[in-house]
Amino acid sequence: MAVRVQPGASRDSVSLIDGTIRVRIAAPPVEGKANRRLVEVLSAALGVRRSQLEIMKGAASRVKIIRIHDAGAGDIQRRLERFRQQEPGG
């Protein structure tokens, strides 16, 4: 799944906007701190173990491809739905 990450945010949060998973991370983007925190935040939000998440592509980018091992796509989609937010004016 594709994830858009905003490191250095004021607080951690997960949202689903127009089908895009957006994760705000309070950790800075240095020495892998933001990537480690991303895995922690996503695992808690999705209810999976940290060891099930793997950054497949984009480790140094704001857009990352994340693989979730041993989880069904439908199950993950249902878990993500609780983070859906409406765009302003929509």
PDB file of N, CA, C and O in Angstrom:
ATOM      1  N   MET A   1       0.841  -1.172   0.000  1.00  0.00           N
ATOM      2  CA  MET A   1       0.000   0.000   0.000  1.00  0.00           C
ATOM      3  C   MET A   1       0.884   1.233   0.000  1.00  0.00           C
ATOM      4  O   MET A   1       1.974   1.234   0.573  1.00  0.00           O
ATOM      5  N   ALA A   2       0.401   2.283  -0.650  1.00  0.00           N
ATOM      6  CA  ALA A   2       1.146   3.541  -0.717  1.00  0.00           C
ATOM      7  C   ALA A   2       0.764   4.413   0.473  1.00  0.00           C
ATOM      8  O   ALA A   2      -0.405   4.508   0.847  1.00  0.00           O
ATOM      9  N   VAL A   3       1.768   5.041   1.051  1.00  0.00           N
ATOM     10  CA  VAL A   3       1.569   5.892   2.221  1.00  0.00           C
ATOM     11  C   VAL A   3       2.308   7.203   1.991  1.00  0.00           C
ATOM     12  O   VAL A   3       3.467   7.204   1.578  1.00  0.00           O
ATOM     13  N   ARG A   4       1.643   8.305   2.254  1.00  0.00           N
ATOM     14  CA  ARG A   4       2.283   9.626   2.193  1.00  0.00           C
ATOM     15  C   ARG A   4       2.619  10.037   3.620  1.00  0.00           C
ATOM     16  O   ARG A   4       1.747  10.045   4.489  1.00  0.00           O
ATOM     17  N   VAL A   5       3.880  10.377   3.861  1.00  0.00           N
ATOM     18  CA  VAL A   5       4.361  10.654   5.209  1.00  0.00           C
ATOM     19  C   VAL A   5       4.772  12.119   5.341  1.00  0.00           C
ATOM     20  O   VAL A   5       5.417  12.684   4.457  1.00  0.00           O
ATOM     21  N   GLN A   6       4.386  12.714   6.460  1.00  0.00           N
ATOM     22  CA  GLN A   6       4.820  14.069   6.790  1.00  0.00           C
ATOM     23  C   GLN A   6       5.616  14.001   8.082  1.00  0.00           C
ATOM     24  O   GLN A   6       5.030  14.000   9.165  1.00  0.00           O
ATOM     25  N   PRO A   7       6.944  13.945   7.993  1.00  0.00           N
ATOM     26  CA  PRO A   7       7.760  13.917   9.209  1.00  0.00           C
ATOM     27  C   PRO A   7       7.851  15.298   9.846  1.00  0.00           C
ATOM     28  O   PRO A   7       7.598  16.308   9.190  1.00  0.00           O
ATOM     29  N   GLY A   8       8.209  15.338  11.113  1.00  0.00           N
ATOM     30  CA  GLY A   8       8.374  16.606  11.810  1.00  0.00           C
ATOM     31  C   GLY A   8       7.062  17.300  12.116  1.00  0.00           C
ATOM     32  O   GLY A   8       7.050  18.509  12.347  1.00  0.00           O
ATOM     33  N   ALA A   9       5.954  16.569  12.123  1.00  0.00           N
ATOM     34  CA  ALA A   9       4.638  17.142  12.422  1.00  0.00           C
ATOM     35  C   ALA A   9       4.541  17.445  13.914  1.00  0.00           C
ATOM     36  O   ALA A   9       5.388  17.021  14.699  1.00  0.00           O
ATOM     37  N   SER A  10       3.511  18.176  14.291  1.00  0.00           N
ATOM     38  CA  SER A  10       3.333  18.517  15.703  1.00  0.00           C
ATOM     39  C   SER A  10       2.896  17.305  16.528  1.00  0.00           C
ATOM     40  O   SER A  10       3.160  17.236  17.728  1.00  0.00           O
ATOM     41  N   ARG A  11       2.218  16.337  15.865  1.00  0.00           N
ATOM     42  CA  ARG A  11       1.805  15.115  16.556  1.00  0.00           C
ATOM     43  C   ARG A  11       1.621  14.003  15.536  1.00  0.00           C
ATOM     44  O   ARG A  11       1.501  14.269  14.340  1.00  0.00           O
ATOM     45  N   ASP A  12       1.599  12.765  15.997  1.00  0.00           N
ATOM     46  CA  ASP A  12       1.376  11.621  15.125  1.00  0.00           C
ATOM     47  C   ASP A  12      -0.109  11.492  14.820  1.00  0.00           C
ATOM     48  O   ASP A  12      -0.949  11.678  15.700  1.00  0.00           O
ATOM     49  N   SER A  13      -0.433  11.171  13.566  1.00  0.00           N
ATOM     50  CA  SER A  13      -1.823  10.904  13.203  1.00  0.00           C
ATOM     51  C   SER A  13      -1.871  10.119  11.897  1.00  0.00           C
ATOM     52  O   SER A  13      -0.932  10.139  11.101  1.00  0.00           O
ATOM     53  N   VAL A  14      -2.992   9.427  11.699  1.00  0.00           N
ATOM     54  CA  VAL A  14      -3.225   8.658  10.475  1.00  0.00           C
ATOM     55  C   VAL A  14      -4.557   9.110   9.910  1.00  0.00           C
ATOM     56  O   VAL A  14      -5.532   9.247  10.649  1.00  0.00           O
ATOM     57  N   SER A  15      -4.610   9.346   8.591  1.00  0.00           N
ATOM     58  CA  SER A  15      -5.873   9.689   7.948  1.00  0.00           C
ATOM     59  C   SER A  15      -5.922   9.039   6.570  1.00  0.00           C
ATOM     60  O   SER A  15      -4.893   8.692   5.991  1.00  0.00           O
ATOM     61  N   LEU A  16      -7.124   8.886   6.066  1.00  0.00           N
ATOM     62  CA  LEU A  16      -7.360   8.343   4.739  1.00  0.00           C
ATOM     63  C   LEU A  16      -8.157   9.387   3.987  1.00  0.00           C
ATOM     64  O   LEU A  16      -9.337   9.597   4.265  1.00  0.00           O
ATOM     65  N   ILE A  17      -7.512  10.043   3.031  1.00  0.00           N
ATOM     66  CA  ILE A  17      -8.139  11.133   2.289  1.00  0.00           C
ATOM     67  C   ILE A  17      -8.058  10.821   0.802  1.00  0.00           C
ATOM     68  O   ILE A  17      -6.971  10.651   0.249  1.00  0.00           O
ATOM     69  N   ASP A  18      -9.222  10.748   0.160  1.00  0.00           N
ATOM     70  CA  ASP A  18      -9.295  10.433  -1.270  1.00  0.00           C
ATOM     71  C   ASP A  18      -8.510   9.174  -1.612  1.00  0.00           C
ATOM     72  O   ASP A  18      -7.829   9.119  -2.635  1.00  0.00           O
ATOM     73  N   GLY A  19      -8.606   8.169  -0.759  1.00  0.00           N
ATOM     74  CA  GLY A  19      -7.943   6.897  -1.011  1.00  0.00           C
ATOM     75  C   GLY A  19      -6.457   6.879  -0.712  1.00  0.00           C
ATOM     76  O   GLY A  19      -5.798   5.862  -0.929  1.00  0.00           O
ATOM     77  N   THR A  20      -5.919   7.978  -0.221  1.00  0.00           N
ATOM     78  CA  THR A  20      -4.499   8.054   0.108  1.00  0.00           C
ATOM     79  C   THR A  20      -4.318   7.996   1.620  1.00  0.00           C
ATOM     80  O   THR A  20      -4.954   8.743   2.364  1.00  0.00           O
ATOM     81  N   ILE A  21      -3.452   7.107   2.056  1.00  0.00           N
ATOM     82  CA  ILE A  21      -3.141   7.010   3.479  1.00  0.00           C
ATOM     83  C   ILE A  21      -2.097   8.077   3.775  1.00  0.00           C
ATOM     84  O   ILE A  21      -1.024   8.101   3.172  1.00  0.00           O
ATOM     85  N   ARG A  22      -2.425   8.951   4.708  1.00  0.00           N
ATOM     86  CA  ARG A  22      -1.503  10.025   5.093  1.00  0.00           C
ATOM     87  C   ARG A  22      -1.165   9.861   6.565  1.00  0.00           C
ATOM     88  O   ARG A  22      -2.044   9.760   7.421  1.00  0.00           O
ATOM     89  N   VAL A  23       0.126   9.836   6.834  1.00  0.00           N
ATOM     90  CA  VAL A  23       0.587   9.645   8.203  1.00  0.00           C
ATOM     91  C   VAL A  23       1.479  10.820   8.577  1.00  0.00           C
ATOM     92  O   VAL A  23       2.491  11.091   7.930  1.00  0.00           O
ATOM     93  N   ARG A  24       1.076  11.507   9.638  1.00  0.00           N
ATOM     94  CA  ARG A  24       1.892  12.599  10.182  1.00  0.00           C
ATOM     95  C   ARG A  24       2.712  12.012  11.318  1.00  0.00           C
ATOM     96  O   ARG A  24       2.182  11.323  12.189  1.00  0.00           O
ATOM     97  N   ILE A  25       4.003  12.289  11.301  1.00  0.00           N
ATOM     98  CA  ILE A  25       4.943  11.727  12.271  1.00  0.00           C
ATOM     99  C   ILE A  25       5.656  12.867  12.972  1.00  0.00           C
ATOM    100  O   ILE A  25       6.179  13.770  12.319  1.00  0.00           O
ATOM    101  N   ALA A  26       5.681  12.833  14.292  1.00  0.00           N
ATOM    102  CA  ALA A  26       6.369  13.879  15.048  1.00  0.00           C
ATOM    103  C   ALA A  26       7.889  13.733  14.967  1.00  0.00           C
ATOM    104  O   ALA A  26       8.612  14.706  15.183  1.00  0.00           O
ATOM    105  N   ALA A  27       8.377  12.545  14.663  1.00  0.00           N
ATOM    106  CA  ALA A  27       9.817  12.306  14.592  1.00  0.00           C
ATOM    107  C   ALA A  27      10.425  13.029  13.383  1.00  0.00           C
ATOM    108  O   ALA A  27       9.774  13.167  12.348  1.00  0.00           O
ATOM    109  N   PRO A  28      11.670  13.487  13.520  1.00  0.00           N
ATOM    110  CA  PRO A  28      12.335  14.160  12.408  1.00  0.00           C
ATOM    111  C   PRO A  28      12.834  13.140  11.377  1.00  0.00           C
ATOM    112  O   PRO A  28      13.066  11.979  11.713  1.00  0.00           O
ATOM    113  N   PRO A  29      13.000  13.578  10.120  1.00  0.00           N
ATOM    114  CA  PRO A  29      13.459  12.668   9.072  1.00  0.00           C
ATOM    115  C   PRO A  29      14.982  12.521   9.039  1.00  0.00           C
ATOM    116  O   PRO A  29      15.609  12.752   8.005  1.00  0.00           O
ATOM    117  N   VAL A  30      15.563  12.144  10.152  1.00  0.00           N
ATOM    118  CA  VAL A  30      17.016  11.949  10.215  1.00  0.00           C
ATOM    119  C   VAL A  30      17.324  10.589  10.827  1.00  0.00           C
ATOM    120  O   VAL A  30      16.654  10.137  11.756  1.00  0.00           O
ATOM    121  N   GLU A  31      18.350   9.952  10.284  1.00  0.00           N
ATOM    122  CA  GLU A  31      18.855   8.685  10.807  1.00  0.00           C
ATOM    123  C   GLU A  31      17.772   7.617  10.961  1.00  0.00           C
ATOM    124  O   GLU A  31      17.854   6.785  11.865  1.00  0.00           O
ATOM    125  N   GLY A  32      16.762   7.630  10.092  1.00  0.00           N
ATOM    126  CA  GLY A  32      15.722   6.612  10.113  1.00  0.00           C
ATOM    127  C   GLY A  32      14.691   6.751  11.221  1.00  0.00           C
ATOM    128  O   GLY A  32      13.848   5.872  11.399  1.00  0.00           O
ATOM    129  N   LYS A  33      14.751   7.848  11.968  1.00  0.00           N
ATOM    130  CA  LYS A  33      13.804   8.029  13.086  1.00  0.00           C
ATOM    131  C   LYS A  33      12.360   8.091  12.599  1.00  0.00           C
ATOM    132  O   LYS A  33      11.480   7.475  13.200  1.00  0.00           O
ATOM    133  N   ALA A  34      12.105   8.825  11.521  1.00  0.00           N
ATOM    134  CA  ALA A  34      10.736   8.942  11.007  1.00  0.00           C
ATOM    135  C   ALA A  34      10.235   7.599  10.483  1.00  0.00           C
ATOM    136  O   ALA A  34       9.068   7.261  10.681  1.00  0.00           O
ATOM    137  N   ASN A  35      11.095   6.830   9.821  1.00  0.00           N
ATOM    138  CA  ASN A  35      10.677   5.518   9.318  1.00  0.00           C
ATOM    139  C   ASN A  35      10.345   4.565  10.460  1.00  0.00           C
ATOM    140  O   ASN A  35       9.360   3.830  10.393  1.00  0.00           O
ATOM    141  N   ARG A  36      11.156   4.576  11.496  1.00  0.00           N
ATOM    142  CA  ARG A  36      10.865   3.716  12.656  1.00  0.00           C
ATOM    143  C   ARG A  36       9.552   4.123  13.315  1.00  0.00           C
ATOM    144  O   ARG A  36       8.752   3.266  13.692  1.00  0.00           O
ATOM    145  N   ARG A  37       9.332   5.412  13.453  1.00  0.00           N
ATOM    146  CA  ARG A  37       8.082   5.878  14.066  1.00  0.00           C
ATOM    147  C   ARG A  37       6.889   5.583  13.155  1.00  0.00           C
ATOM    148  O   ARG A  37       5.809   5.249  13.641  1.00  0.00           O
ATOM    149  N   LEU A  38       7.075   5.702  11.847  1.00  0.00           N
ATOM    150  CA  LEU A  38       6.016   5.359  10.901  1.00  0.00           C
ATOM    151  C   LEU A  38       5.546   3.925  11.118  1.00  0.00           C
ATOM    152  O   LEU A  38       4.343   3.669  11.169  1.00  0.00           O
ATOM    153  N   VAL A  39       6.472   3.000  11.246  1.00  0.00           N
ATOM    154  CA  VAL A  39       6.119   1.593  11.467  1.00  0.00           C
ATOM    155  C   VAL A  39       5.369   1.444  12.788  1.00  0.00           C
ATOM    156  O   VAL A  39       4.386   0.707  12.858  1.00  0.00           O
ATOM    157  N   GLU A  40       5.814   2.128  13.826  1.00  0.00           N
ATOM    158  CA  GLU A  40       5.132   2.056  15.125  1.00  0.00           C
ATOM    159  C   GLU A  40       3.700   2.602  15.037  1.00  0.00           C
ATOM    160  O   GLU A  40       2.763   1.984  15.543  1.00  0.00           O
ATOM    161  N   VAL A  41       3.541   3.753  14.396  1.00  0.00           N
ATOM    162  CA  VAL A  41       2.226   4.390  14.300  1.00  0.00           C
ATOM    163  C   VAL A  41       1.281   3.550  13.449  1.00  0.00           C
ATOM    164  O   VAL A  41       0.135   3.325  13.838  1.00  0.00           O
ATOM    165  N   LEU A  42       1.750   3.083  12.287  1.00  0.00           N
ATOM    166  CA  LEU A  42       0.897   2.272  11.426  1.00  0.00           C
ATOM    167  C   LEU A  42       0.522   0.944  12.068  1.00  0.00           C
ATOM    168  O   LEU A  42      -0.617   0.495  11.945  1.00  0.00           O
ATOM    169  N   SER A  43       1.461   0.319  12.745  1.00  0.00           N
ATOM    170  CA  SER A  43       1.141  -0.971  13.377  1.00  0.00           C
ATOM    171  C   SER A  43       0.080  -0.790  14.452  1.00  0.00           C
ATOM    172  O   SER A  43      -0.824  -1.616  14.573  1.00  0.00           O
ATOM    173  N   ALA A  44       0.179   0.275  15.229  1.00  0.00           N
ATOM    174  CA  ALA A  44      -0.837   0.542  16.250  1.00  0.00           C
ATOM    175  C   ALA A  44      -2.184   0.879  15.609  1.00  0.00           C
ATOM    176  O   ALA A  44      -3.226   0.412  16.069  1.00  0.00           O
ATOM    177  N   ALA A  45      -2.165   1.676  14.566  1.00  0.00           N
ATOM    178  CA  ALA A  45      -3.403   2.093  13.914  1.00  0.00           C
ATOM    179  C   ALA A  45      -4.117   0.927  13.240  1.00  0.00           C
ATOM    180  O   ALA A  45      -5.346   0.856  13.249  1.00  0.00           O
ATOM    181  N   LEU A  46      -3.347   0.017  12.660  1.00  0.00           N
ATOM    182  CA  LEU A  46      -3.933  -1.102  11.928  1.00  0.00           C
ATOM    183  C   LEU A  46      -4.121  -2.351  12.781  1.00  0.00           C
ATOM    184  O   LEU A  46      -4.752  -3.316  12.350  1.00  0.00           O
ATOM    185  N   GLY A  47      -3.572  -2.327  13.991  1.00  0.00           N
ATOM    186  CA  GLY A  47      -3.707  -3.486  14.863  1.00  0.00           C
ATOM    187  C   GLY A  47      -2.900  -4.684  14.397  1.00  0.00           C
ATOM    188  O   GLY A  47      -3.345  -5.825  14.526  1.00  0.00           O
ATOM    189  N   VAL A  48      -1.705  -4.428  13.852  1.00  0.00           N
ATOM    190  CA  VAL A  48      -0.808  -5.501  13.439  1.00  0.00           C
ATOM    191  C   VAL A  48       0.521  -5.341  14.175  1.00  0.00           C
ATOM    192  O   VAL A  48       0.815  -4.278  14.722  1.00  0.00           O
ATOM    193  N   ARG A  49       1.307  -6.396  14.181  1.00  0.00           N
ATOM    194  CA  ARG A  49       2.627  -6.325  14.814  1.00  0.00           C
ATOM    195  C   ARG A  49       3.577  -5.491  13.955  1.00  0.00           C
ATOM    196  O   ARG A  49       3.452  -5.469  12.730  1.00  0.00           O
ATOM    197  N   ARG A  50       4.510  -4.818  14.586  1.00  0.00           N
ATOM    198  CA  ARG A  50       5.505  -4.032  13.847  1.00  0.00           C
ATOM    199  C   ARG A  50       6.284  -4.909  12.886  1.00  0.00           C
ATOM    200  O   ARG A  50       6.655  -4.465  11.800  1.00  0.00           O
ATOM    201  N   SER A  51       6.534  -6.148  13.276  1.00  0.00           N
ATOM    202  CA  SER A  51       7.297  -7.060  12.427  1.00  0.00           C
ATOM    203  C   SER A  51       6.550  -7.428  11.145  1.00  0.00           C
ATOM    204  O   SER A  51       7.160  -7.945  10.209  1.00  0.00           O
ATOM    205  N   GLN A  52       5.238  -7.172  11.087  1.00  0.00           N
ATOM    206  CA  GLN A  52       4.457  -7.448   9.887  1.00  0.00           C
ATOM    207  C   GLN A  52       4.592  -6.346   8.839  1.00  0.00           C
ATOM    208  O   GLN A  52       4.237  -6.560   7.680  1.00  0.00           O
ATOM    209  N   LEU A  53       5.095  -5.179   9.217  1.00  0.00           N
ATOM    210  CA  LEU A  53       5.220  -4.055   8.296  1.00  0.00           C
ATOM    211  C   LEU A  53       6.628  -3.963   7.745  1.00  0.00           C
ATOM    212  O   LEU A  53       7.611  -4.115   8.469  1.00  0.00           O
ATOM    213  N   GLU A  54       6.703  -3.709   6.440  1.00  0.00           N
ATOM    214  CA  GLU A  54       8.001  -3.586   5.784  1.00  0.00           C
ATOM    215  C   GLU A  54       7.928  -2.438   4.786  1.00  0.00           C
ATOM    216  O   GLU A  54       7.004  -2.379   3.974  1.00  0.00           O
ATOM    217  N   ILE A  55       8.894  -1.526   4.839  1.00  0.00           N
ATOM    218  CA  ILE A  55       8.986  -0.458   3.856  1.00  0.00           C
ATOM    219  C   ILE A  55       9.678  -1.049   2.633  1.00  0.00           C
ATOM    220  O   ILE A  55      10.877  -1.324   2.657  1.00  0.00           O
ATOM    221  N   MET A  56       8.911  -1.239   1.567  1.00  0.00           N
ATOM    222  CA  MET A  56       9.425  -1.879   0.359  1.00  0.00           C
ATOM    223  C   MET A  56      10.143  -0.887  -0.552  1.00  0.00           C
ATOM    224  O   MET A  56      11.130  -1.232  -1.201  1.00  0.00           O
ATOM    225  N   LYS A  57       9.641   0.340  -0.595  1.00  0.00           N
ATOM    226  CA  LYS A  57      10.184   1.342  -1.509  1.00  0.00           C
ATOM    227  C   LYS A  57       9.975   2.724  -0.908  1.00  0.00           C
ATOM    228  O   LYS A  57       8.961   2.974  -0.257  1.00  0.00           O
ATOM    229  N   GLY A  58      10.926   3.616  -1.125  1.00  0.00           N
ATOM    230  CA  GLY A  58      10.758   5.003  -0.704  1.00  0.00           C
ATOM    231  C   GLY A  58      11.257   5.302   0.691  1.00  0.00           C
ATOM    232  O   GLY A  58      10.753   6.226   1.329  1.00  0.00           O
ATOM    233  N   ALA A  59      12.229   4.558   1.190  1.00  0.00           N
ATOM    234  CA  ALA A  59      12.731   4.778   2.550  1.00  0.00           C
ATOM    235  C   ALA A  59      13.208   6.217   2.757  1.00  0.00           C
ATOM    236  O   ALA A  59      13.128   6.735   3.871  1.00  0.00           O
ATOM    237  N   ALA A  60      13.704   6.868   1.698  1.00  0.00           N
ATOM    238  CA  ALA A  60      14.184   8.248   1.815  1.00  0.00           C
ATOM    239  C   ALA A  60      13.209   9.238   1.182  1.00  0.00           C
ATOM    240  O   ALA A  60      13.568  10.391   0.940  1.00  0.00           O
ATOM    241  N   SER A  61      11.989   8.801   0.913  1.00  0.00           N
ATOM    242  CA  SER A  61      10.993   9.631   0.245  1.00  0.00           C
ATOM    243  C   SER A  61       9.789   9.847   1.150  1.00  0.00           C
ATOM    244  O   SER A  61       9.595   9.110   2.116  1.00  0.00           O
ATOM    245  N   ARG A  62       8.990  10.842   0.844  1.00  0.00           N
ATOM    246  CA  ARG A  62       7.759  11.065   1.613  1.00  0.00           C
ATOM    247  C   ARG A  62       6.660  10.089   1.199  1.00  0.00           C
ATOM    248  O   ARG A  62       5.741   9.829   1.975  1.00  0.00           O
ATOM    249  N   VAL A  63       6.745   9.551  -0.007  1.00  0.00           N
ATOM    250  CA  VAL A  63       5.790   8.544  -0.466  1.00  0.00           C
ATOM    251  C   VAL A  63       6.475   7.186  -0.380  1.00  0.00           C
ATOM    252  O   VAL A  63       7.511   6.958  -1.005  1.00  0.00           O
ATOM    253  N   LYS A  64       5.892   6.302   0.391  1.00  0.00           N
ATOM    254  CA  LYS A  64       6.493   4.995   0.638  1.00  0.00           C
ATOM    255  C   LYS A  64       5.520   3.890   0.247  1.00  0.00           C
ATOM    256  O   LYS A  64       4.302   4.064   0.308  1.00  0.00           O
ATOM    257  N   ILE A  65       6.069   2.768  -0.150  1.00  0.00           N
ATOM    258  CA  ILE A  65       5.274   1.575  -0.399  1.00  0.00           C
ATOM    259  C   ILE A  65       5.507   0.653   0.791  1.00  0.00           C
ATOM    260  O   ILE A  65       6.635   0.245   1.068  1.00  0.00           O
ATOM    261  N   ILE A  66       4.420   0.332   1.487  1.00  0.00           N
ATOM    262  CA  ILE A  66       4.479  -0.494   2.689  1.00  0.00           C
ATOM    263  C   ILE A  66       3.835  -1.841   2.399  1.00  0.00           C
ATOM    264  O   ILE A  66       2.749  -1.905   1.823  1.00  0.00           O
ATOM    265  N   ARG A  67       4.497  -2.899   2.792  1.00  0.00           N
ATOM    266  CA  ARG A  67       3.929  -4.240   2.679  1.00  0.00           C
ATOM    267  C   ARG A  67       3.529  -4.704   4.072  1.00  0.00           C
ATOM    268  O   ARG A  67       4.271  -4.533   5.039  1.00  0.00           O
ATOM    269  N   ILE A  68       2.338  -5.295   4.154  1.00  0.00           N
ATOM    270  CA  ILE A  68       1.868  -5.854   5.416  1.00  0.00           C
ATOM    271  C   ILE A  68       1.834  -7.365   5.248  1.00  0.00           C
ATOM    272  O   ILE A  68       1.009  -7.895   4.503  1.00  0.00           O
ATOM    273  N   HIS A  69       2.719  -8.048   5.933  1.00  0.00           N
ATOM    274  CA  HIS A  69       2.815  -9.504   5.850  1.00  0.00           C
ATOM    275  C   HIS A  69       1.689 -10.155   6.649  1.00  0.00           C
ATOM    276  O   HIS A  69       1.306  -9.675   7.716  1.00  0.00           O
ATOM    277  N   ASP A  70       1.171 -11.248   6.115  1.00  0.00           N
ATOM    278  CA  ASP A  70       0.173 -12.071   6.813  1.00  0.00           C
ATOM    279  C   ASP A  70      -1.098 -11.316   7.182  1.00  0.00           C
ATOM    280  O   ASP A  70      -1.655 -11.523   8.260  1.00  0.00           O
ATOM    281  N   ALA A  71      -1.556 -10.445   6.295  1.00  0.00           N
ATOM    282  CA  ALA A  71      -2.813  -9.726   6.532  1.00  0.00           C
ATOM    283  C   ALA A  71      -3.585  -9.659   5.221  1.00  0.00           C
ATOM    284  O   ALA A  71      -3.005  -9.394   4.167  1.00  0.00           O
ATOM    285  N   GLY A  72      -4.882  -9.896   5.284  1.00  0.00           N
ATOM    286  CA  GLY A  72      -5.719  -9.832   4.096  1.00  0.00           C
ATOM    287  C   GLY A  72      -5.997  -8.402   3.682  1.00  0.00           C
ATOM    288  O   GLY A  72      -6.150  -7.521   4.528  1.00  0.00           O
ATOM    289  N   ALA A  73      -6.062  -8.170   2.371  1.00  0.00           N
ATOM    290  CA  ALA A  73      -6.306  -6.820   1.850  1.00  0.00           C
ATOM    291  C   ALA A  73      -7.653  -6.277   2.321  1.00  0.00           C
ATOM    292  O   ALA A  73      -7.754  -5.101   2.672  1.00  0.00           O
ATOM    293  N   GLY A  74      -8.676  -7.108   2.334  1.00  0.00           N
ATOM    294  CA  GLY A  74      -9.993  -6.663   2.783  1.00  0.00           C
ATOM    295  C   GLY A  74      -9.990  -6.269   4.242  1.00  0.00           C
ATOM    296  O   GLY A  74     -10.621  -5.282   4.621  1.00  0.00           O
ATOM    297  N   ASP A  75      -9.287  -7.026   5.064  1.00  0.00           N
ATOM    298  CA  ASP A  75      -9.196  -6.729   6.489  1.00  0.00           C
ATOM    299  C   ASP A  75      -8.490  -5.394   6.711  1.00  0.00           C
ATOM    300  O   ASP A  75      -8.945  -4.580   7.515  1.00  0.00           O
ATOM    301  N   ILE A  76      -7.397  -5.165   6.016  1.00  0.00           N
ATOM    302  CA  ILE A  76      -6.664  -3.904   6.154  1.00  0.00           C
ATOM    303  C   ILE A  76      -7.520  -2.743   5.667  1.00  0.00           C
ATOM    304  O   ILE A  76      -7.529  -1.680   6.287  1.00  0.00           O
ATOM    305  N   GLN A  77      -8.242  -2.933   4.562  1.00  0.00           N
ATOM    306  CA  GLN A  77      -9.107  -1.865   4.048  1.00  0.00           C
ATOM    307  C   GLN A  77     -10.174  -1.486   5.071  1.00  0.00           C
ATOM    308  O   GLN A  77     -10.447  -0.302   5.268  1.00  0.00           O
ATOM    309  N   ARG A  78     -10.780  -2.482   5.724  1.00  0.00           N
ATOM    310  CA  ARG A  78     -11.789  -2.198   6.753  1.00  0.00           C
ATOM    311  C   ARG A  78     -11.173  -1.436   7.916  1.00  0.00           C
ATOM    312  O   ARG A  78     -11.801  -0.527   8.460  1.00  0.00           O
ATOM    313  N   ARG A  79      -9.966  -1.788   8.300  1.00  0.00           N
ATOM    314  CA  ARG A  79      -9.302  -1.087   9.404  1.00  0.00           C
ATOM    315  C   ARG A  79      -8.974   0.349   9.028  1.00  0.00           C
ATOM    316  O   ARG A  79      -9.033   1.242   9.873  1.00  0.00           O
ATOM    317  N   LEU A  80      -8.628   0.577   7.765  1.00  0.00           N
ATOM    318  CA  LEU A  80      -8.298   1.923   7.309  1.00  0.00           C
ATOM    319  C   LEU A  80      -9.518   2.830   7.232  1.00  0.00           C
ATOM    320  O   LEU A  80      -9.399   4.046   7.381  1.00  0.00           O
ATOM    321  N   GLU A  81     -10.666   2.258   7.007  1.00  0.00           N
ATOM    322  CA  GLU A  81     -11.884   3.063   6.853  1.00  0.00           C
ATOM    323  C   GLU A  81     -12.156   3.949   8.065  1.00  0.00           C
ATOM    324  O   GLU A  81     -12.752   5.017   7.921  1.00  0.00           O
ATOM    325  N   ARG A  82     -11.735   3.531   9.240  1.00  0.00           N
ATOM    326  CA  ARG A  82     -12.003   4.363  10.423  1.00  0.00           C
ATOM    327  C   ARG A  82     -11.200   5.662  10.417  1.00  0.00           C
ATOM    328  O   ARG A  82     -11.479   6.568  11.201  1.00  0.00           O
ATOM    329  N   PHE A  83     -10.198   5.755   9.528  1.00  0.00           N
ATOM    330  CA  PHE A  83      -9.385   6.964   9.453  1.00  0.00           C
ATOM    331  C   PHE A  83      -9.825   7.891   8.325  1.00  0.00           C
ATOM    332  O   PHE A  83      -9.193   8.919   8.081  1.00  0.00           O
ATOM    333  N   ARG A  84     -10.904   7.532   7.640  1.00  0.00           N
ATOM    334  CA  ARG A  84     -11.379   8.336   6.515  1.00  0.00           C
ATOM    335  C   ARG A  84     -11.794   9.720   7.010  1.00  0.00           C
ATOM    336  O   ARG A  84     -12.502   9.857   8.009  1.00  0.00           O
ATOM    337  N   GLN A  85     -11.337  10.739   6.286  1.00  0.00           N
ATOM    338  CA  GLN A  85     -11.708  12.122   6.602  1.00  0.00           C
ATOM    339  C   GLN A  85     -12.249  12.751   5.334  1.00  0.00           C
ATOM    340  O   GLN A  85     -11.828  12.405   4.231  1.00  0.00           O
ATOM    341  N   GLN A  86     -13.154  13.648   5.488  1.00  0.00           N
ATOM    342  CA  GLN A  86     -13.706  14.363   4.346  1.00  0.00           C
ATOM    343  C   GLN A  86     -12.811  15.555   4.016  1.00  0.00           C
ATOM    344  O   GLN A  86     -12.314  16.252   4.900  1.00  0.00           O
ATOM    345  N   GLU A  87     -12.626  15.760   2.728  1.00  0.00           N
ATOM    346  CA  GLU A  87     -11.900  16.942   2.283  1.00  0.00           C
ATOM    347  C   GLU A  87     -12.714  18.181   2.621  1.00  0.00           C
ATOM    348  O   GLU A  87     -13.942  18.123   2.568  1.00  0.00           O
ATOM    349  N   PRO A  88     -12.085  19.298   2.965  1.00  0.00           N
ATOM    350  CA  PRO A  88     -12.823  20.529   3.236  1.00  0.00           C
ATOM    351  C   PRO A  88     -13.690  20.918   2.040  1.00  0.00           C
ATOM    352  O   PRO A  88     -13.239  20.893   0.895  1.00  0.00           O
ATOM    353  N   GLY A  89     -14.915  21.270   2.322  1.00  0.00           N
ATOM    354  CA  GLY A  89     -15.826  21.679   1.249  1.00  0.00           C
ATOM    355  C   GLY A  89     -16.424  20.515   0.497  1.00  0.00           C
ATOM    356  O   GLY A  89     -17.083  20.725  -0.521  1.00  0.00           O
ATOM    357  N   GLY A  90     -16.212  19.251   0.976  1.00  0.00           N
ATOM    358  CA  GLY A  90     -16.685  18.103   0.211  1.00  0.00           C
ATOM    359  C   GLY A  90     -17.702  17.301   0.865  1.00  0.00           C
ATOM    360  O   GLY A  90     -18.165  16.310   0.300  1.00  0.00           O
TER     361      GLY A  90
END
